[in-house]
Amino acid sequence: MTALVVRQDRFGDPATAFQVETDIPVPPISSTEVLIGVKAAGVNYNNVWAARGYPVDVIGARQRQGDPYDFHVGGSDASGIVYAVGADVADIAVGDEVIVHPGYWDADDAWTRSGKDPMIGPSAQIWGYNTNFGSFAQFARVQAHQVLPKADQLSWAEAAAPTLVGTTAYRMLHGWAGNTLQAGDVVLVWGGSGGLGTQAIQLARHAGAQAVAVVSDDERGRYAEKLGAVGYINRRDFSHWGIPPLVDDAAGQKEWTAEARRFGKRIWEIVGERKDPAIVFEHPGSATIPTSIFVCEPGGMVVICAGTTGYDAMVDLRYHWTRQKRLQGSHGTNDEQARAYNDLVRAGHIDPCLGRTVAFDELPAAHAEMGRGEQVFGNIVGLVAAADENEGRRS
């Protein structure tokens, strides 16, 4: 089959790490797996990392566990048609029009068998990043539980756009007991015009919460407002990003704290009262975590799923323990959360926010642009077997 492939000797810039190859084997499927004929594939930051071979060499990691393949076919969002099903698969038939959620795990590991959240278990992975044979190919191999019905009103491209970011956002906002999204909450959403942020804003709006977007220019802010944000903050109006001054630097601490307080007051101005975020929706990481912890309300939660500006975050613990705030990691999705999110999409409550479509051979450049922070609005999708961005819409 034809596939977009990363190999270890090409690790680096996604523009050159990814190459189209035409002799990749169609993956075999087990009795509990499904083979999808891919129509369209979404672009996510995880395969920027896969192309760079950093922070994990995903090919080497799989080979150390006995995987025979010396390449990586990425892609964690897919829409397509079921081509084959394993012998033990029920309720999925050849010809079904489907999308795929990215949560992947061993159903037989002790953690999952005990009834615990499988996405926290030792076998949990992200399909199309940790695993091979993702959506950047004619055929993708998935576990049967990942397969969900495609929304009839969406084209193949629209359907492939939001699932990874949408299910990730759903888990972040609804998945952590004690700090789940409630009507009336203020939710601070970093990257409000991007893939994750656009989904978080809509989920907050649907729940009756107030989303405040953080963006890097006014055009992105206006886009976030169209999706339901009650207002936006242009982060370029502030100067305190990155690791804050150490406590013994009194002048530096005073300057940083003044900026952080000014940022917090901007949230109050937008929502019309002195109300801090109950949830801070985080993914930049090192540049923003200190501010996120500072502005989060007492007893509130900063929930983070990535570290696109870096992993080495520094937190002033005084604002963390004395005000009893929660810093919660969140990763992927479980089946219940994925189905709940997909039901909202199928019902028309969530816009997939398809920013643009690209041809299959333009996917390397699209990943490189995302890695440089040049993706502005919504989600990027590559057309695989779909003829154009409108194909596949039924109503």
Steps between C-alpha positions, in 0.01 A plus 500: 500500500597864474583664831665808647797356685761610755828309528769543764765626259267786405414621853496879520297756307155348427522647148769245416448233768165406344518351152240329282590135438301263278614154616392497865327172595130511578493417873350168610219516755433285803162355599416818695623756247353685203656612172383843384522629145603856581319789335659789693752542781538773759827671590603522865811616683583148617631409155716811493670330797502163322671657198763662720567177691470711814418468785447134403633296211169322444651257248779395735259475793283253308795302371631451854168330574533267202327699225644394161442824311777758449266785406219710646167562330346771718166673516266498801180629334322313222176480313434216262319181408537165676689268265543189718412388853654242730319176581400613851378847404129563547282799405744621232449398139693533176379814329420698816593869484701573812745714688768381742577618852866492607484308831681166470567237767526130579155382608659203678740686728425475872422872531235499228349168612455645849266764358732798544530776240697327221660827389692514830611137483850379414403395147333831405633660182396753238409337172701628205774638726611223735352242261573439134263499201311817582293710262770629263453208261249330275416260783512542878495230769295572814357321801127441463408710806654807331251494214210747521227597251570797275265796521284501185504879465880515483725448200786254526736790560283656771453164670876437510578839651405505869499163672841495669481859619129476575516184709812630673317823586193308617709290740679811629176680576273211603733223610636602842253453784488795737596746229269422211357774283191667646253758369618848592867405534767724354737292284828649380592341165855535377538493121135583449514505118685169458384142483476433873380846593216513248358176638542609864318827435204321343483240777499779758230690314287184471529446878396858575849606610690817403810437290768768487744435216870585504636571152787680331312755291158660463400303190544175691308649790205592281500145362485362854209731581305371199526151650359613833780659701369790710817691425871462438838608632783581263803346672728743317362774726692338790870440559532251786515171308741221576671409825431771760778660706610309805355601837826660615480741205260737671487755219451233233229328704319831547510574128384148404219499756375838383472370144331178613248703701438726203432188292255375763320834509454478125303178558279686751439778249388250237258307723373815671580403859790402727476134411808285441511194272365181656689312226808609310529304176877463450725363229782752436683388816813673619418849370157516659470260796616758760227740390240224477562393860499864615162595346312175565238536773558340844399136475503525121690293247773561246470204261776441246536264206821616327805723521539669164720777645700255712472244777713667768227699671565682828224557754500731800360246745376768739211571265446128452480349847369791707208553261458125448506501123523190285758447224358209304662315212264372232575276205288360221151365551314193615208347310227662711646847452560445128141388445364796698705745293405333171133513596532879534660520156234279341226711660652816350594659833874505419656644186807299393672829409658386178756771438634377169553188294822399328591236245657178627847598383469838674472341846875527572493876445182529709673329794804725462277809509324372810836439665596862431171624648365623168165320513250770586140382499349163580620167366696389194391192306675310225289341225590134455232328288249786513486696175438837664405660830125468431481130421315281750237744628153342498282779637 
